[in-house]
Amino acid sequence: MAGCAARAPPGSEARLSLATFLLGASVLALPLLTRAGLQGRTGLALYVAGLNALLLLLYRPPRYQIAIRACFLGFVFGCGVLLSFSQSSWNHFGWSHLMLPPRPV
């Protein structure tokens, strides 16, 4: 098996996934940046571009693919949490069956 690539230690991919998921979920701090004067769409675009650049600098292709997917899942999770607890008129998928009082229209 002389031509095989070196394998990562057990659990390193899981740690990478968890760390980059939490990095993506840090989008929850974005409202703090909008209070500091950064507009919502601009802040979101800069956040996503910055995350992608950071992950591209830190990881090479096999680990980068894991990192970018986990980071995207964390980002989507964070955006969902932000939408759930904001004053939005959107109906949140999955929340309608919980025992929550109806939102005033």
Biopython code that builds the backbone (N, CA, C, O; Angstrom):
import numpy as np
from Bio.PDB.StructureBuilder import StructureBuilder

atoms = [
    (1, "MET", "N", (0.829, -1.176, 0.000)),
    (1, "MET", "CA", (0.000, 0.000, 0.000)),
    (1, "MET", "C", (0.881, 1.249, 0.000)),
    (1, "MET", "O", (0.635, 2.202, 0.740)),
    (2, "ALA", "N", (1.892, 1.223, -0.830)),
    (2, "ALA", "CA", (2.853, 2.310, -0.851)),
    (2, "ALA", "C", (2.272, 3.586, -1.458)),
    (2, "ALA", "O", (2.740, 4.673, -1.121)),
    (3, "GLY", "N", (1.283, 3.499, -2.329)),
    (3, "GLY", "CA", (0.757, 4.682, -3.006)),
    (3, "GLY", "C", (-0.395, 5.347, -2.281)),
    (3, "GLY", "O", (-0.924, 6.343, -2.774)),
    (4, "CYS", "N", (-0.802, 4.837, -1.135)),
    (4, "CYS", "CA", (-1.953, 5.404, -0.422)),
    (4, "CYS", "C", (-1.576, 6.704, 0.279)),
    (4, "CYS", "O", (-0.463, 6.846, 0.785)),
    (5, "ALA", "N", (-2.493, 7.633, 0.303)),
    (5, "ALA", "CA", (-2.274, 8.898, 1.011)),
    (5, "ALA", "C", (-2.363, 8.661, 2.513)),
    (5, "ALA", "O", (-3.026, 7.728, 2.964)),
    (6, "ALA", "N", (-1.708, 9.490, 3.262)),
    (6, "ALA", "CA", (-1.736, 9.376, 4.722)),
    (6, "ALA", "C", (-3.136, 9.703, 5.226)),
    (6, "ALA", "O", (-3.760, 10.668, 4.785)),
    (7, "ARG", "N", (-3.604, 8.906, 6.131)),
    (7, "ARG", "CA", (-4.941, 9.100, 6.682)),
    (7, "ARG", "C", (-4.877, 10.034, 7.878)),
    (7, "ARG", "O", (-3.885, 10.076, 8.606)),
    (8, "ALA", "N", (-5.954, 10.777, 8.063)),
    (8, "ALA", "CA", (-6.038, 11.693, 9.209)),
    (8, "ALA", "C", (-6.276, 10.863, 10.478)),
    (8, "ALA", "O", (-6.851, 9.776, 10.406)),
    (9, "PRO", "N", (-5.841, 11.364, 11.625)),
    (9, "PRO", "CA", (-6.089, 10.648, 12.872)),
    (9, "PRO", "C", (-7.586, 10.508, 13.131)),
    (9, "PRO", "O", (-8.368, 11.358, 12.706)),
    (10, "PRO", "N", (-7.991, 9.446, 13.823)),
    (10, "PRO", "CA", (-9.421, 9.254, 14.097)),
    (10, "PRO", "C", (-10.002, 10.436, 14.871)),
    (10, "PRO", "O", (-9.408, 10.918, 15.835)),
    (11, "GLY", "N", (-11.157, 10.886, 14.436)),
    (11, "GLY", "CA", (-11.852, 11.974, 15.114)),
    (11, "GLY", "C", (-11.480, 13.361, 14.643)),
    (11, "GLY", "O", (-12.136, 14.329, 15.027)),
    (12, "SER", "N", (-10.444, 13.495, 13.819)),
    (12, "SER", "CA", (-10.037, 14.836, 13.401)),
    (12, "SER", "C", (-11.065, 15.466, 12.461)),
    (12, "SER", "O", (-11.265, 16.681, 12.494)),
    (13, "GLU", "N", (-11.714, 14.663, 11.630)),
    (13, "GLU", "CA", (-12.748, 15.201, 10.745)),
    (13, "GLU", "C", (-13.959, 15.650, 11.540)),
    (13, "GLU", "O", (-14.597, 16.645, 11.197)),
    (14, "ALA", "N", (-14.280, 14.921, 12.601)),
    (14, "ALA", "CA", (-15.407, 15.317, 13.447)),
    (14, "ALA", "C", (-15.112, 16.632, 14.160)),
    (14, "ALA", "O", (-15.979, 17.501, 14.249)),
    (15, "ARG", "N", (-13.895, 16.779, 14.666)),
    (15, "ARG", "CA", (-13.516, 18.038, 15.317)),
    (15, "ARG", "C", (-13.525, 19.198, 14.320)),
    (15, "ARG", "O", (-13.962, 20.301, 14.648)),
    (16, "LEU", "N", (-13.044, 18.943, 13.113)),
    (16, "LEU", "CA", (-13.063, 19.952, 12.063)),
    (16, "LEU", "C", (-14.498, 20.362, 11.738)),
    (16, "LEU", "O", (-14.795, 21.549, 11.607)),
    (17, "SER", "N", (-15.386, 19.376, 11.607)),
    (17, "SER", "CA", (-16.785, 19.665, 11.301)),
    (17, "SER", "C", (-17.439, 20.490, 12.402)),
    (17, "SER", "O", (-18.147, 21.458, 12.124)),
    (18, "LEU", "N", (-17.199, 20.107, 13.645)),
    (18, "LEU", "CA", (-17.809, 20.836, 14.760)),
    (18, "LEU", "C", (-17.270, 22.263, 14.837)),
    (18, "LEU", "O", (-18.039, 23.204, 15.034)),
    (19, "ALA", "N", (-15.976, 22.430, 14.686)),
    (19, "ALA", "CA", (-15.383, 23.768, 14.772)),
    (19, "ALA", "C", (-15.898, 24.678, 13.665)),
    (19, "ALA", "O", (-16.216, 25.839, 13.921)),
    (20, "THR", "N", (-15.982, 24.173, 12.447)),
    (20, "THR", "CA", (-16.435, 25.024, 11.345)),
    (20, "THR", "C", (-17.951, 25.213, 11.371)),
    (20, "THR", "O", (-18.440, 26.234, 10.888)),
    (21, "PHE", "N", (-18.709, 24.261, 11.920)),
    (21, "PHE", "CA", (-20.144, 24.459, 12.118)),
    (21, "PHE", "C", (-20.363, 25.638, 13.069)),
    (21, "PHE", "O", (-21.186, 26.515, 12.807)),
    (22, "LEU", "N", (-19.617, 25.647, 14.173)),
    (22, "LEU", "CA", (-19.747, 26.738, 15.136)),
    (22, "LEU", "C", (-19.277, 28.066, 14.537)),
    (22, "LEU", "O", (-19.825, 29.121, 14.856)),
    (23, "LEU", "N", (-18.273, 28.014, 13.678)),
    (23, "LEU", "CA", (-17.823, 29.220, 12.993)),
    (23, "LEU", "C", (-18.934, 29.762, 12.095)),
    (23, "LEU", "O", (-19.166, 30.970, 12.049)),
    (24, "GLY", "N", (-19.610, 28.880, 11.392)),
    (24, "GLY", "CA", (-20.733, 29.314, 10.553)),
    (24, "GLY", "C", (-21.904, 29.820, 11.369)),
    (24, "GLY", "O", (-22.584, 30.765, 10.970)),
    (25, "ALA", "N", (-22.145, 29.186, 12.524)),
    (25, "ALA", "CA", (-23.252, 29.601, 13.384)),
    (25, "ALA", "C", (-22.971, 30.927, 14.073)),
    (25, "ALA", "O", (-23.864, 31.512, 14.687)),
    (26, "SER", "N", (-21.738, 31.401, 13.974)),
    (26, "SER", "CA", (-21.424, 32.700, 14.569)),
    (26, "SER", "C", (-22.110, 33.840, 13.831)),
    (26, "SER", "O", (-21.932, 35.004, 14.190)),
    (27, "VAL", "N", (-22.890, 33.520, 12.805)),
    (27, "VAL", "CA", (-23.712, 34.525, 12.137)),
    (27, "VAL", "C", (-24.713, 35.118, 13.139)),
    (27, "VAL", "O", (-25.302, 36.170, 12.889)),
    (28, "LEU", "N", (-24.894, 34.446, 14.252)),
    (28, "LEU", "CA", (-25.783, 34.967, 15.293)),
    (28, "LEU", "C", (-25.276, 36.302, 15.842)),
    (28, "LEU", "O", (-26.051, 37.060, 16.424)),
    (29, "ALA", "N", (-24.010, 36.592, 15.669)),
    (29, "ALA", "CA", (-23.443, 37.863, 16.121)),
    (29, "ALA", "C", (-23.642, 38.980, 15.100)),
    (29, "ALA", "O", (-23.282, 40.126, 15.370)),
    (30, "LEU", "N", (-24.199, 38.674, 13.948)),
    (30, "LEU", "CA", (-24.373, 39.680, 12.894)),
    (30, "LEU", "C", (-25.256, 40.853, 13.327)),
    (30, "LEU", "O", (-24.964, 41.981, 12.930)),
    (31, "PRO", "N", (-26.316, 40.657, 14.114)),
    (31, "PRO", "CA", (-27.088, 41.819, 14.566)),
    (31, "PRO", "C", (-26.249, 42.821, 15.367)),
    (31, "PRO", "O", (-26.546, 44.016, 15.358)),
    (32, "LEU", "N", (-25.222, 42.357, 16.047)),
    (32, "LEU", "CA", (-24.338, 43.277, 16.761)),
    (32, "LEU", "C", (-23.571, 44.167, 15.789)),
    (32, "LEU", "O", (-23.318, 45.338, 16.071)),
    (33, "LEU", "N", (-23.203, 43.594, 14.632)),
    (33, "LEU", "CA", (-22.494, 44.379, 13.625)),
    (33, "LEU", "C", (-23.414, 45.390, 12.949)),
    (33, "LEU", "O", (-22.977, 46.481, 12.583)),
    (34, "THR", "N", (-24.685, 45.034, 12.782)),
    (34, "THR", "CA", (-25.610, 45.977, 12.152)),
    (34, "THR", "C", (-25.897, 47.147, 13.089)),
    (34, "THR", "O", (-26.177, 48.254, 12.629)),
    (35, "ARG", "N", (-25.831, 46.915, 14.382)),
    (35, "ARG", "CA", (-25.994, 48.022, 15.333)),
    (35, "ARG", "C", (-24.778, 48.941, 15.308)),
    (35, "ARG", "O", (-24.875, 50.120, 15.649)),
    (36, "ALA", "N", (-23.648, 48.402, 14.908)),
    (36, "ALA", "CA", (-22.423, 49.203, 14.850)),
    (36, "ALA", "C", (-22.351, 50.048, 13.576)),
    (36, "ALA", "O", (-21.387, 50.788, 13.378)),
    (37, "GLY", "N", (-23.356, 49.944, 12.718)),
    (37, "GLY", "CA", (-23.400, 50.793, 11.527)),
    (37, "GLY", "C", (-23.281, 50.051, 10.208)),
    (37, "GLY", "O", (-23.423, 50.665, 9.150)),
    (38, "LEU", "N", (-23.024, 48.748, 10.235)),
    (38, "LEU", "CA", (-22.918, 47.981, 9.001)),
    (38, "LEU", "C", (-24.318, 47.555, 8.564)),
    (38, "LEU", "O", (-25.087, 47.037, 9.373)),
    (39, "GLN", "N", (-24.652, 47.770, 7.295)),
    (39, "GLN", "CA", (-25.981, 47.410, 6.811)),
    (39, "GLN", "C", (-26.118, 45.899, 6.687)),
    (39, "GLN", "O", (-25.124, 45.193, 6.521)),
    (40, "GLY", "N", (-27.349, 45.404, 6.768)),
    (40, "GLY", "CA", (-27.628, 43.977, 6.802)),
    (40, "GLY", "C", (-27.071, 43.185, 5.637)),
    (40, "GLY", "O", (-26.332, 42.222, 5.843)),
    (41, "ARG", "N", (-27.410, 43.571, 4.419)),
    (41, "ARG", "CA", (-26.957, 42.810, 3.248)),
    (41, "ARG", "C", (-25.455, 42.912, 3.050)),
    (41, "ARG", "O", (-24.789, 41.937, 2.702)),
    (42, "THR", "N", (-24.939, 44.099, 3.275)),
    (42, "THR", "CA", (-23.491, 44.294, 3.135)),
    (42, "THR", "C", (-22.746, 43.474, 4.171)),
    (42, "THR", "O", (-21.749, 42.822, 3.860)),
    (43, "GLY", "N", (-23.230, 43.510, 5.395)),
    (43, "GLY", "CA", (-22.600, 42.737, 6.466)),
    (43, "GLY", "C", (-22.657, 41.250, 6.206)),
    (43, "GLY", "O", (-21.689, 40.533, 6.458)),
    (44, "LEU", "N", (-23.793, 40.778, 5.698)),
    (44, "LEU", "CA", (-23.945, 39.357, 5.398)),
    (44, "LEU", "C", (-23.016, 38.927, 4.271)),
    (44, "LEU", "O", (-22.398, 37.864, 4.345)),
    (45, "ALA", "N", (-22.914, 39.749, 3.228)),
    (45, "ALA", "CA", (-22.027, 39.425, 2.110)),
    (45, "ALA", "C", (-20.567, 39.411, 2.544)),
    (45, "ALA", "O", (-19.809, 38.523, 2.156)),
    (46, "LEU", "N", (-20.172, 40.394, 3.348)),
    (46, "LEU", "CA", (-18.797, 40.421, 3.852)),
    (46, "LEU", "C", (-18.515, 39.248, 4.777)),
    (46, "LEU", "O", (-17.415, 38.695, 4.769)),
    (47, "TYR", "N", (-19.497, 38.872, 5.566)),
    (47, "TYR", "CA", (-19.352, 37.741, 6.478)),
    (47, "TYR", "C", (-19.112, 36.444, 5.710)),
    (47, "TYR", "O", (-18.190, 35.692, 6.026)),
    (48, "VAL", "N", (-19.948, 36.185, 4.695)),
    (48, "VAL", "CA", (-19.827, 34.954, 3.911)),
    (48, "VAL", "C", (-18.511, 34.931, 3.138)),
    (48, "VAL", "O", (-17.836, 33.902, 3.095)),
    (49, "ALA", "N", (-18.144, 36.047, 2.532)),
    (49, "ALA", "CA", (-16.881, 36.106, 1.781)),
    (49, "ALA", "C", (-15.690, 35.921, 2.718)),
    (49, "ALA", "O", (-14.729, 35.233, 2.372)),
    (50, "GLY", "N", (-15.747, 36.522, 3.882)),
    (50, "GLY", "CA", (-14.666, 36.369, 4.854)),
    (50, "GLY", "C", (-14.521, 34.951, 5.356)),
    (50, "GLY", "O", (-13.406, 34.449, 5.494)),
    (51, "LEU", "N", (-15.646, 34.297, 5.633)),
    (51, "LEU", "CA", (-15.599, 32.895, 6.066)),
    (51, "LEU", "C", (-14.997, 32.001, 4.997)),
    (51, "LEU", "O", (-14.156, 31.152, 5.292)),
    (52, "ASN", "N", (-15.426, 32.190, 3.758)),
    (52, "ASN", "CA", (-14.920, 31.362, 2.669)),
    (52, "ASN", "C", (-13.422, 31.577, 2.485)),
    (52, "ASN", "O", (-12.674, 30.618, 2.293)),
    (53, "ALA", "N", (-12.985, 32.826, 2.542)),
    (53, "ALA", "CA", (-11.553, 33.114, 2.387)),
    (53, "ALA", "C", (-10.748, 32.508, 3.534)),
    (53, "ALA", "O", (-9.675, 31.947, 3.311)),
    (54, "LEU", "N", (-11.258, 32.618, 4.751)),
    (54, "LEU", "CA", (-10.570, 32.050, 5.901)),
    (54, "LEU", "C", (-10.433, 30.532, 5.785)),
    (54, "LEU", "O", (-9.363, 29.979, 6.037)),
    (55, "LEU", "N", (-11.508, 29.872, 5.407)),
    (55, "LEU", "CA", (-11.464, 28.413, 5.269)),
    (55, "LEU", "C", (-10.553, 27.991, 4.122)),
    (55, "LEU", "O", (-9.873, 26.968, 4.207)),
    (56, "LEU", "N", (-10.541, 28.771, 3.061)),
    (56, "LEU", "CA", (-9.672, 28.455, 1.921)),
    (56, "LEU", "C", (-8.199, 28.603, 2.291)),
    (56, "LEU", "O", (-7.355, 27.851, 1.804)),
    (57, "LEU", "N", (-7.893, 29.566, 3.146)),
    (57, "LEU", "CA", (-6.514, 29.744, 3.592)),
    (57, "LEU", "C", (-6.078, 28.669, 4.596)),
    (57, "LEU", "O", (-4.918, 28.259, 4.610)),
    (58, "LEU", "N", (-7.009, 28.222, 5.427)),
    (58, "LEU", "CA", (-6.663, 27.280, 6.486)),
    (58, "LEU", "C", (-6.582, 25.827, 6.024)),
    (58, "LEU", "O", (-5.771, 25.060, 6.541)),
    (59, "TYR", "N", (-7.415, 25.443, 5.057)),
    (59, "TYR", "CA", (-7.530, 24.024, 4.700)),
    (59, "TYR", "C", (-7.303, 23.807, 3.214)),
    (59, "TYR", "O", (-7.587, 24.679, 2.394)),
    (60, "ARG", "N", (-6.790, 22.640, 2.883)),
    (60, "ARG", "CA", (-6.591, 22.218, 1.501)),
    (60, "ARG", "C", (-7.719, 21.271, 1.105)),
    (60, "ARG", "O", (-8.454, 20.800, 1.972)),
    (61, "PRO", "N", (-7.873, 20.982, -0.198)),
    (61, "PRO", "CA", (-9.062, 20.342, -0.740)),
    (61, "PRO", "C", (-9.736, 19.204, 0.031)),
    (61, "PRO", "O", (-10.952, 19.302, 0.194)),
    (62, "PRO", "N", (-9.121, 18.177, 0.506)),
    (62, "PRO", "CA", (-9.976, 17.178, 1.166)),
    (62, "PRO", "C", (-10.631, 17.731, 2.436)),
    (62, "PRO", "O", (-11.812, 17.489, 2.686)),
    (63, "ARG", "N", (-9.861, 18.470, 3.232)),
    (63, "ARG", "CA", (-10.406, 19.022, 4.478)),
    (63, "ARG", "C", (-11.220, 20.292, 4.219)),
    (63, "ARG", "O", (-12.132, 20.608, 4.983)),
    (64, "TYR", "N", (-10.903, 21.009, 3.162)),
    (64, "TYR", "CA", (-11.659, 22.218, 2.824)),
    (64, "TYR", "C", (-13.109, 21.864, 2.493)),
    (64, "TYR", "O", (-14.029, 22.580, 2.888)),
    (65, "GLN", "N", (-13.312, 20.769, 1.775)),
    (65, "GLN", "CA", (-14.677, 20.361, 1.423)),
    (65, "GLN", "C", (-15.495, 20.045, 2.662)),
    (65, "GLN", "O", (-16.673, 20.396, 2.731)),
    (66, "ILE", "N", (-14.891, 19.391, 3.635)),
    (66, "ILE", "CA", (-15.581, 19.102, 4.890)),
    (66, "ILE", "C", (-15.880, 20.397, 5.619)),
    (66, "ILE", "O", (-16.986, 20.601, 6.120)),
    (67, "ALA", "N", (-14.886, 21.268, 5.675)),
    (67, "ALA", "CA", (-15.027, 22.521, 6.414)),
    (67, "ALA", "C", (-16.088, 23.430, 5.801)),
    (67, "ALA", "O", (-16.880, 24.026, 6.530)),
    (68, "ILE", "N", (-16.117, 23.545, 4.488)),
    (68, "ILE", "CA", (-17.064, 24.465, 3.854)),
    (68, "ILE", "C", (-18.493, 23.952, 3.998)),
    (68, "ILE", "O", (-19.419, 24.746, 4.165)),
    (69, "ARG", "N", (-18.684, 22.638, 3.935)),
    (69, "ARG", "CA", (-20.040, 22.086, 4.114)),
    (69, "ARG", "C", (-20.529, 22.271, 5.539)),
    (69, "ARG", "O", (-21.676, 22.663, 5.757)),
    (70, "ALA", "N", (-19.673, 21.994, 6.505)),
    (70, "ALA", "CA", (-20.065, 22.155, 7.907)),
    (70, "ALA", "C", (-20.309, 23.623, 8.232)),
    (70, "ALA", "O", (-21.229, 23.949, 8.984)),
    (71, "CYS", "N", (-19.500, 24.502, 7.676)),
    (71, "CYS", "CA", (-19.664, 25.934, 7.906)),
    (71, "CYS", "C", (-20.980, 26.422, 7.298)),
    (71, "CYS", "O", (-21.679, 27.232, 7.908)),
    (72, "PHE", "N", (-21.318, 25.942, 6.117)),
    (72, "PHE", "CA", (-22.582, 26.323, 5.485)),
    (72, "PHE", "C", (-23.764, 25.837, 6.313)),
    (72, "PHE", "O", (-24.745, 26.564, 6.473)),
    (73, "LEU", "N", (-23.686, 24.614, 6.844)),
    (73, "LEU", "CA", (-24.776, 24.111, 7.687)),
    (73, "LEU", "C", (-24.918, 24.947, 8.955)),
    (73, "LEU", "O", (-26.034, 25.236, 9.386)),
    (74, "GLY", "N", (-23.801, 25.334, 9.550)),
    (74, "GLY", "CA", (-23.847, 26.208, 10.716)),
    (74, "GLY", "C", (-24.419, 27.570, 10.380)),
    (74, "GLY", "O", (-25.163, 28.148, 11.173)),
    (75, "PHE", "N", (-24.074, 28.090, 9.202)),
    (75, "PHE", "CA", (-24.593, 29.371, 8.746)),
    (75, "PHE", "C", (-26.106, 29.315, 8.575)),
    (75, "PHE", "O", (-26.814, 30.224, 9.007)),
    (76, "VAL", "N", (-26.601, 28.256, 7.950)),
    (76, "VAL", "CA", (-28.042, 28.098, 7.749)),
    (76, "VAL", "C", (-28.746, 27.943, 9.098)),
    (76, "VAL", "O", (-29.823, 28.501, 9.302)),
    (77, "PHE", "N", (-28.142, 27.188, 10.018)),
    (77, "PHE", "CA", (-28.699, 27.042, 11.358)),
    (77, "PHE", "C", (-28.785, 28.407, 12.048)),
    (77, "PHE", "O", (-29.819, 28.746, 12.622)),
    (78, "GLY", "N", (-27.711, 29.184, 11.995)),
    (78, "GLY", "CA", (-27.700, 30.500, 12.617)),
    (78, "GLY", "C", (-28.724, 31.445, 12.014)),
    (78, "GLY", "O", (-29.389, 32.190, 12.735)),
    (79, "CYS", "N", (-28.854, 31.415, 10.685)),
    (79, "CYS", "CA", (-29.869, 32.254, 10.028)),
    (79, "CYS", "C", (-31.274, 31.835, 10.438)),
    (79, "CYS", "O", (-32.144, 32.685, 10.624)),
    (80, "GLY", "N", (-31.501, 30.537, 10.580)),
    (80, "GLY", "CA", (-32.806, 30.053, 11.032)),
    (80, "GLY", "C", (-33.130, 30.511, 12.434)),
    (80, "GLY", "O", (-34.266, 30.893, 12.716)),
    (81, "VAL", "N", (-32.147, 30.480, 13.319)),
    (81, "VAL", "CA", (-32.356, 30.961, 14.685)),
    (81, "VAL", "C", (-32.649, 32.457, 14.681)),
    (81, "VAL", "O", (-33.539, 32.921, 15.394)),
    (82, "LEU", "N", (-31.898, 33.213, 13.876)),
    (82, "LEU", "CA", (-32.148, 34.655, 13.785)),
    (82, "LEU", "C", (-33.560, 34.951, 13.281)),
    (82, "LEU", "O", (-34.241, 35.830, 13.809)),
    (83, "LEU", "N", (-33.991, 34.222, 12.273)),
    (83, "LEU", "CA", (-35.343, 34.431, 11.749)),
    (83, "LEU", "C", (-36.410, 34.025, 12.753)),
    (83, "LEU", "O", (-37.461, 34.660, 12.831)),
    (84, "SER", "N", (-36.155, 32.986, 13.513)),
    (84, "SER", "CA", (-37.149, 32.501, 14.471)),
    (84, "SER", "C", (-37.398, 33.493, 15.594)),
    (84, "SER", "O", (-38.527, 33.631, 16.065)),
    (85, "PHE", "N", (-36.370, 34.173, 16.017)),
    (85, "PHE", "CA", (-36.522, 35.054, 17.165)),
    (85, "PHE", "C", (-36.586, 36.531, 16.796)),
    (85, "PHE", "O", (-36.591, 37.393, 17.676)),
    (86, "SER", "N", (-36.636, 36.825, 15.504)),
    (86, "SER", "CA", (-36.765, 38.220, 15.080)),
    (86, "SER", "C", (-38.242, 38.546, 14.874)),
    (86, "SER", "O", (-39.094, 37.658, 14.869)),
    (87, "GLN", "N", (-38.516, 39.799, 14.709)),
    (87, "GLN", "CA", (-39.881, 40.244, 14.434)),
    (87, "GLN", "C", (-40.119, 40.167, 12.932)),
    (87, "GLN", "O", (-40.085, 41.177, 12.228)),
    (88, "SER", "N", (-40.358, 38.958, 12.460)),
    (88, "SER", "CA", (-40.522, 38.721, 11.036)),
    (88, "SER", "C", (-41.924, 38.201, 10.762)),
    (88, "SER", "O", (-42.523, 37.537, 11.608)),
    (89, "SER", "N", (-42.440, 38.499, 9.598)),
    (89, "SER", "CA", (-43.765, 38.007, 9.225)),
    (89, "SER", "C", (-43.688, 36.653, 8.520)),
    (89, "SER", "O", (-44.714, 36.116, 8.104)),
    (90, "TRP", "N", (-42.495, 36.102, 8.383)),
    (90, "TRP", "CA", (-42.342, 34.809, 7.721)),
    (90, "TRP", "C", (-42.882, 33.705, 8.610)),
    (90, "TRP", "O", (-42.720, 33.744, 9.830)),
    (91, "ASN", "N", (-43.528, 32.715, 7.991)),
    (91, "ASN", "CA", (-43.918, 31.509, 8.722)),
    (91, "ASN", "C", (-42.710, 30.590, 8.756)),
    (91, "ASN", "O", (-42.142, 30.261, 7.715)),
    (92, "HIS", "N", (-42.328, 30.185, 9.930)),
    (92, "HIS", "CA", (-41.123, 29.386, 10.088)),
    (92, "HIS", "C", (-41.474, 27.910, 9.996)),
    (92, "HIS", "O", (-42.279, 27.394, 10.771)),
    (93, "PHE", "N", (-40.863, 27.254, 9.046)),
    (93, "PHE", "CA", (-41.108, 25.835, 8.831)),
    (93, "PHE", "C", (-40.719, 25.051, 10.076)),
    (93, "PHE", "O", (-39.610, 25.200, 10.589)),
    (94, "GLY", "N", (-41.627, 24.223, 10.556)),
    (94, "GLY", "CA", (-41.340, 23.379, 11.703)),
    (94, "GLY", "C", (-41.764, 23.979, 13.032)),
    (94, "GLY", "O", (-42.017, 23.241, 13.984)),
    (95, "TRP", "N", (-41.847, 25.289, 13.119)),
    (95, "TRP", "CA", (-42.235, 25.921, 14.384)),
    (95, "TRP", "C", (-43.740, 25.959, 14.553)),
    (95, "TRP", "O", (-44.221, 26.161, 15.668)),
    (96, "SER", "N", (-44.491, 25.775, 13.499)),
    (96, "SER", "CA", (-45.938, 25.927, 13.587)),
    (96, "SER", "C", (-46.594, 24.834, 14.431)),
    (96, "SER", "O", (-47.702, 25.033, 14.930)),
    (97, "HIS", "N", (-45.944, 23.698, 14.602)),
    (97, "HIS", "CA", (-46.543, 22.595, 15.355)),
    (97, "HIS", "C", (-46.157, 22.612, 16.826)),
    (97, "HIS", "O", (-46.635, 21.783, 17.601)),
    (98, "LEU", "N", (-45.314, 23.529, 17.211)),
    (98, "LEU", "CA", (-44.945, 23.635, 18.620)),
    (98, "LEU", "C", (-46.017, 24.414, 19.369)),
    (98, "LEU", "O", (-46.857, 25.077, 18.760)),
    (99, "MET", "N", (-45.981, 24.330, 20.655)),
    (99, "MET", "CA", (-46.966, 25.013, 21.479)),
    (99, "MET", "C", (-46.572, 26.477, 21.680)),
    (99, "MET", "O", (-46.335, 26.914, 22.806)),
    (100, "LEU", "N", (-46.507, 27.221, 20.593)),
    (100, "LEU", "CA", (-46.164, 28.626, 20.659)),
    (100, "LEU", "C", (-47.426, 29.453, 20.456)),
    (100, "LEU", "O", (-48.287, 29.068, 19.665)),
    (101, "PRO", "N", (-47.556, 30.577, 21.150)),
    (101, "PRO", "CA", (-48.727, 31.424, 20.905)),
    (101, "PRO", "C", (-48.636, 32.023, 19.507)),
    (101, "PRO", "O", (-47.537, 32.277, 19.015)),
    (102, "PRO", "N", (-49.773, 32.250, 18.864)),
    (102, "PRO", "CA", (-49.733, 32.829, 17.517)),
    (102, "PRO", "C", (-49.193, 34.250, 17.549)),
    (102, "PRO", "O", (-49.409, 35.002, 18.499)),
    (103, "ARG", "N", (-48.493, 34.585, 16.495)),
    (103, "ARG", "CA", (-47.932, 35.941, 16.375)),
    (103, "ARG", "C", (-49.015, 36.904, 15.958)),
    (103, "ARG", "O", (-49.851, 36.575, 15.117)),
    (104, "PRO", "N", (-49.011, 38.100, 16.538)),
    (104, "PRO", "CA", (-49.998, 39.109, 16.090)),
    (104, "PRO", "C", (-49.670, 39.573, 14.687)),
    (104, "PRO", "O", (-48.502, 39.689, 14.316)),
    (105, "VAL", "N", (-50.686, 39.830, 13.926)),
    (105, "VAL", "CA", (-50.504, 40.251, 12.535)),
    (105, "VAL", "C", (-50.415, 41.726, 12.411)),
    (105, "VAL", "O", (-50.261, 42.243, 11.304)),
]
sb = StructureBuilder()
sb.init_structure("model")
sb.init_model(0)
sb.init_chain("A")
sb.init_seg("    ")
for serial, (resi, resn, name, xyz) in enumerate(atoms, 1):
    if name == "N":
        sb.init_residue(resn, " ", resi, " ")
    sb.init_atom(name, np.array(xyz, "f"), 0.0, 1.0, " ", f" {name:<3s}", serial, name[0])
structure = sb.get_structure()
